[in-house]
């Protein structure tokens, strides 16, 4: 993954069918040596990988990798209870929906519109090989500041893993707002790519991340937030 990331300036997306096994494997073979790499993959900053048996280190100018995957709720319980709270799990947006009736899907996607949107996204240009800077407008910045204040209040009401997750919500809002701005553009008719993140992008991101997905995370992280007495008893056992 480091080799691939070092040779592209566009970032990567990795799809994992089973996230629990992927996360457990980080500690299984090399004492957790993979976790720093994936912690840094969230931020898009430079990173160097030194490997035994490799004559030269792998330098990645912008380490940016999105991870998409799923796991069974039972494995999620084990994962949350056994994992170190180093912030890796907090980097994930959690989706844990209610069970719904099984229905046959009869809709048809607009394949041509999807292809057009993907072509526009793939055609985004970089500035001298570096990522483009897409800034918040003043109104979007004000709304984001309000969200950060709200997150501080949520943090005081949270514990352990959920507290770490809430601490990452502002960063999630920034990323989701950026995604929404580019999806709106990719599916629209404006030939010019986004040069700013507007208020309505941030407003939608705050609603999605803060009001909707936060409740999913509360359900998911609730299994790992046992009282401290129970955690100590389990450790003794």
N, C-alpha and C positions, 0 to 999 in steps of 0.2 A: 504493500500500500504506500509506503514511503517513496519507493522508486517511482510509482505512477504519479504521486502527488508532486514530486520534484520536477516532473516533466510536463506539467500542465499548470497554467495560471488561472484556470477556470473553476477550481474546486472539484470535489467528487461527491458522489452519493453511493453509499454501500447499503445493500438490502440484505438483511439477515432474517432467515426464516425463524430462528429460535434465539432470541436475545439472551435468555438465561444461560444457555450453553456458551454463547460467545463471551459473555461477561465472566463466567466461571473459568473459562479457558485462559483468561489473562493471568490468573494467579497459579494455574496448574503447572505450567512448564518452566517459567522463569522468575518465579517469586514476585509477580506483579509488575514486571518490567514493561508491559504493554500499556498499563494504565496512564502513565505520564503522557504518552503519545496521544491517547484518545482524549485526555483532559485538555491538551493544547489544541486538538483538532476543532474545538468549539470556537476558538478565538480568531483564527485566520492570521496569526502572527508567524514569524519565521521560527523554524525548528530544525535541529540537527540530530540525525540518528547515527550513533556510533555502534557498529556491529562487529562482533568477533568474527574473524576470518575475512573481513572486508577491508581491502587496502585503503579505501577512502571513505570518509563519512558521507552520508546522504544529507545534503542541505536542501531544505524546502523553504522557499521564500515566503509563501503564504499557505500555511497548513490549514485547510478548510475542508472538512469532510462531514457531510450529513449522514446520519445513521437512521434507517427506517426498519422496523421489525415488530414482531409480536412475541407473546409468550402466554402460557396458560396461567390463570389466576393462582393455581396451587404453586406453581414454580415462582410466581411473583412473590408469594408469601416468603418462601425460603430465601429468595434473592435479597429481599429487603431486610430480613432479619440477620442474615449472615454477612452482608456487604459492609465494608468500611465506609464511613460517611466522609468520603474525600471529595464530594461534589460531582462525581461522574454521573450518578443517577439523577441528580438535580438538573443536569443538562438536557434531560429528555422531557418533552411534553407528553404527558400521560393521557391516554384515551382508554377509559374503562366504562363502556356504555352498559345500560341495562339490556337484559335479554329481550329480544323482539320476536314476534311470530315469524316463522319461515314463510316467505312468499316468493313466488316465481317472478323474476325480474323480466319485465316486458318492454322496458325503455330501450332506445337506440341512441348511442352517442353520436354526436356530430363529428365524424372522423375528419372531415376536411377542415373544420375549424380547429380541431386539436392539432392537426399537422401544421397548419398555418401558424398557430401560436408557438409550437415547438421550433419551427424554422426561425421565427423572430427572436426567440430567446437564444438560440444557438448563434444567431448573427450579431449578438451584442459585442461591440468592440471594446477593447481595453486601451487605456492611455499609456502608451510606451511600455506595454507588457505588464502594467500594474492595474489593480482593480480601480474602477471608477469610483469617485466619491459622490454619493447621493445623500444630500443633507436634509435635515428636517426644516420645514418652514417655521417661522416664529410661533404660529398658532399650534402647530404640531408639537413643537418643543414645550410649550406651556402645558398642553394636555399630557404629555409624557411626564413632566415634572409632577403633576397632580397624581399620576399613577404611581410614581415612585413613593410619594408620601403615603398613599394608600397601602402600598406593599409594606412599608415600615410598620404600619398599624397591624397588618395581618401577621407580620413576623412576631410581634409581641404576643399574639394569640396562638402561636404554633410551637411545636417542639420537634427536636431531633430531625428526622429526615424531611418532614414537611417544612420545617423552618428553613432548611437548606434549599428546598425547592422554591419556596416563596422568595428567597433571596435572589434567585435566578430569573424571576418573572419579568423584571424590567428588560433584561437582555433578550428574553424571548419575544417581548413586545416589539423591540427594535427589529429583530429578524423577521417576525411575521409581518410587520408593517411594510418592510422592504419587499417581501415576497408578494404581498397583496398589490403593491404599486406596480410591480412588474407583471403580475398576472392580469391586472386590469388593462395594462398596455398591450400585452401579448394577445389578448382576446378582443382588442378594439381596433380602431382604424387609424389612430394617430401614428404617423410614420416616425416621429421623434421619440426616442427612448426616455424613460423618466430621468429627470435631473434633480428632483426633490421628492421628499416624502410629505404628503399633505395631511391636513387635519383629519380628513375622513379615513385615510389609511390607518392612522394611529388610533382613531376612535374605534374602528372595527377590530384592530388588533387587541386593544385593551378589553373590549367586550369578549372576544373569543378566548384570550389567554386568561384574563383576570376573573371573569364572571362565569365562563363556561368550563374551560379545561381545568381551572383550579378546583372545581367540585369533583372532577374525575380524579385528580391527584389526591384529594382528601380521602376518597374511597380507597384508592390504591395504597397510600402511605399509612392509612389507619391500621393496617395489619402489622406494620412494623413499628408502630409507636406505642408499644406496651408500656405500662408504668415502669419506673426504674426498679422497683422492688421485684417485679416479675422478670425483668431482664437480668438482674443480678442472680436471682434464683435459678434461672435457666442456665446461666454461665456456670454456676456451681454444679448443677446437675450434669 
